[in-house]
Amino acid sequence: MRVKVCGITQEEQLNQLPDAGVSFAGFIFYPKSPRYALRHMTTSQIKKENKLNKVGVFVNASVDEILQMVDECRLHMVQLHGDETPKFCEKIADYISVVKAFRFSESDNIGYRIQEYMDYCDMFMFDTEGVGYGGTGKKLSLEKLHNVIVGKPYFLSGMIDPGDAPALNDFVKKPEAKALFAIDISTKFELLPGVKDINLIKEFTQRLS
């Protein structure tokens, strides 16, 4: 099972991720976030990393802002985590693979919410709804995906913690997990905001199927 670690802020930890079983590193380019990458790292430091798939996370940024970071950091994917429209996603998808993130409430219908984005994004990410953007402190119930045929590769997020490995191993056997592309982890694997517990991440990846 592929794993993405989001909210990377430390160059040393970035370099440790491949050996910890991680395939994707997420860099948050949202200045209001405590995990804002450019508060701690330069674009050159991000650019030179070549063992991981680098994902830039943006919240309601302009096309120019996004494409500038794509070039300066040599990103492989863009994750749009704000209120971006399908047409906006399409503009970015003309240049780079786009992952559209959705923050779901308990009453949301996943299949309905993603429908209008199907033709304009390459992948989806499923997260939980909160007051702001990003980590919410709420866990996404895997039951919400029951009998949902997504039809696009998707990242599964929503406050995944180290103890979730057995449930995730069971989930991947279900039909709704057919399009599961990767698991996204962040705050539950941190010592401080943006400072990851690399040993905990490694233990978690080793427990996944």
C-alpha positions in Angstrom: 0.0 0.0 0.0 1.4 3.4 -1.0 1.8 6.0 1.7 2.0 9.8 1.4 3.2 11.9 4.3 1.8 15.4 4.1 3.1 18.6 5.8 6.8 18.1 5.4 8.8 21.0 6.7 12.3 19.5 7.5 14.8 18.7 4.8 16.5 16.0 6.9 13.1 14.2 7.4 12.3 14.5 3.7 15.5 12.6 3.0 14.5 9.9 5.5 11.1 9.2 4.0 12.1 6.7 1.2 13.8 4.4 3.7 10.7 4.6 5.9 8.5 3.1 3.1 7.0 6.3 1.9 6.3 7.0 -1.8 4.8 10.6 -1.7 5.8 13.7 0.2 3.3 16.6 0.5 4.4 20.2 0.8 1.8 22.7 1.9 2.0 26.0 0.1 -0.7 27.7 2.2 0.8 30.5 4.3 -1.9 30.2 7.0 -0.9 26.6 7.7 1.4 25.8 10.6 3.0 23.4 8.2 3.6 26.0 5.5 6.7 24.5 3.7 8.4 27.7 2.7 8.5 28.9 6.3 11.1 26.2 6.9 12.5 25.1 3.5 13.6 26.8 0.3 12.2 25.8 -3.1 15.8 24.7 -4.1 15.8 22.2 -1.1 12.5 20.8 -2.3 13.5 20.7 -5.9 16.6 18.6 -5.4 14.7 15.7 -3.8 14.4 13.0 -6.5 13.5 9.8 -4.6 9.9 10.7 -3.9 6.9 11.9 -5.7 6.4 15.5 -4.6 2.9 16.8 -4.1 2.2 20.5 -3.8 -0.8 21.3 -1.6 -2.6 24.5 -2.4 -5.7 26.3 -1.0 -7.5 28.7 -3.4 -4.3 29.8 -5.0 -4.1 31.4 -8.4 -3.1 29.5 -11.5 0.1 31.5 -11.7 1.1 30.9 -8.1 0.6 27.1 -8.5 2.5 26.8 -11.7 5.4 28.9 -10.3 5.8 26.4 -7.4 5.4 23.5 -9.8 8.4 24.8 -11.8 10.5 26.0 -8.9 10.1 22.8 -6.8 9.8 20.4 -9.7 6.6 19.0 -8.3 5.0 15.8 -9.7 1.4 16.5 -8.6 -0.8 19.3 -7.4 -3.3 18.8 -4.6 -6.1 21.3 -4.6 -7.5 21.5 -1.1 -9.7 24.6 -1.2 -12.9 25.6 -3.0 -11.5 25.2 -6.5 -14.1 24.7 -9.3 -14.0 21.9 -11.9 -12.9 24.4 -14.5 -10.1 25.7 -12.4 -8.9 22.1 -11.8 -9.0 21.6 -15.6 -6.7 24.6 -16.1 -4.1 23.1 -13.8 -4.5 19.6 -15.2 -3.4 20.9 -18.6 0.1 21.2 -17.0 0.4 18.6 -14.2 -1.6 15.8 -12.5 -4.3 17.2 -10.3 -5.6 15.7 -7.0 -8.8 17.3 -5.9 -9.4 17.1 -2.1 -12.8 16.8 -0.6 -13.7 17.5 3.0 -16.7 15.4 3.9 -19.2 15.9 6.7 -21.0 13.0 8.3 -24.1 13.6 6.1 -22.2 14.1 2.8 -22.7 11.7 -0.1 -19.3 11.0 -1.5 -20.5 9.8 -4.9 -22.6 12.9 -5.4 -19.9 15.4 -4.4 -17.2 14.0 -6.7 -19.4 13.6 -9.8 -18.9 17.1 -11.3 -15.1 16.8 -11.0 -14.8 13.4 -12.7 -13.8 14.8 -16.1 -11.4 17.5 -14.8 -9.1 15.8 -12.3 -6.7 12.9 -12.3 -7.2 11.8 -8.8 -9.2 12.6 -5.6 -8.5 12.8 -1.9 -11.0 12.1 0.7 -10.7 14.0 4.0 -12.9 15.2 6.8 -14.7 18.6 7.1 -13.5 21.1 9.7 -13.5 24.9 10.4 -10.5 25.6 8.2 -8.6 23.7 5.5 -6.4 20.7 6.1 -6.3 18.6 9.3 -9.6 18.7 11.2 -9.1 16.4 14.2 -11.9 14.2 12.9 -11.5 10.7 11.5 -13.0 9.8 8.2 -15.2 6.7 8.6 -14.4 4.0 6.1 -18.1 3.2 6.2 -18.8 6.3 4.1 -17.1 4.6 1.2 -19.3 1.5 1.5 -20.7 0.6 -2.0 -19.2 3.8 -3.5 -17.5 3.1 -6.8 -15.2 6.0 -7.1 -14.0 5.6 -10.7 -10.8 7.5 -10.2 -7.7 6.7 -8.2 -8.0 8.3 -4.8 -5.9 9.1 -1.7 -7.5 8.2 1.7 -7.0 10.8 4.4 -8.9 11.9 7.5 -6.9 11.7 10.6 -5.4 8.2 10.0 -3.4 7.1 13.0 -0.8 4.4 13.7 -3.5 2.1 15.1 -5.4 2.1 11.8 -3.2 -0.4 10.0 -5.4 -3.4 10.6 -8.6 -1.6 9.5 -6.9 -0.4 6.4 -5.6 -3.9 5.6 -9.2 -5.1 5.8 -10.5 -2.2 3.8 -8.3 -2.8 0.8 -10.0 -6.2 0.3 -13.3 -4.5 -0.4 -14.7 -3.5 -3.8 -14.8 0.2 -2.9 -11.0 0.1 -2.4 -10.4 -1.0 -5.9 -9.4 2.6 -6.9 -7.5 3.3 -3.6 -4.2 4.8 -4.7 -2.5 5.7 -1.5 -2.9 6.4 2.2 -2.3 10.0 3.3 -0.9 10.6 6.9 0.1 13.7 8.7 -0.8 15.0 12.2 -1.1 11.7 14.0 2.5 10.9 13.1 4.0 14.2 14.4 6.1 15.3 17.4 5.2 18.9 16.6 3.3 20.6 13.7 5.5 19.7 10.6 8.0 17.6 12.6 7.3 14.0 11.9 8.0 10.9 13.9 10.0 8.9 11.3 10.2 5.7 13.4 6.4 5.7 13.9 5.9 6.2 10.1 8.2 3.3 9.4 6.4 1.0 11.8 3.1 2.0 10.2 4.2 1.3 6.7 5.6 -2.1 7.7 2.3 -3.1 9.1 0.3 -2.2 5.9 -0.4 -4.9 3.3 
